[in-house]
Amino acid sequence: MLTTTAARALAVLRVSTGFVFLWAFLDKTFGLGFSTPSERAWINGGSPTNGFLSRVEVGPFQSISHSIAGDWWTDALFMVGMAAVGIALIAGIGLRVSAAAGSLIMVMMWAAEFPPDRFTAAGEASGSTNPFMDYHLIYAIVLVILALTYAGHTWGLGRVWARLPFVRKNRWMI
């Protein structure tokens, strides 16, 4: 049983995390100038995955990351996932599906740079501050916690969503 204060804190965490995902989608789509300049926006022909994946400089997945960087399907799956997870979290619906999809995105981004090391394959400083844990895994854990605690029920549409006939028949969609 959650206290009202705890439920509200989880709702703030849910909406905030949703905004992180949705903002990444919006910035990469329209080039709002935060992490993506307008000339590299998706709508201007830029690739939302090329910047991250082509710069992976460590680990066993370096060559795979480089080979799929900027592919149309990589861009499309990443962007649909970011938008869908962000919208679902903000609305408070489909948190189990959002947790699975968002965690998969975050774990794959973490794995692309695995193992977090102090040095890149070229011997340069990587900027990594921890040999295992990073923010990608923290976001994945947060998503699972939000789903397990029904965080969409407070300040969200989770209760209404859960009463829909197709959701009642498919409880995995809660």
Salt bridges, closest charged atoms under 4 A:
ASP134 OD2 - HIS136 ND1 3.05
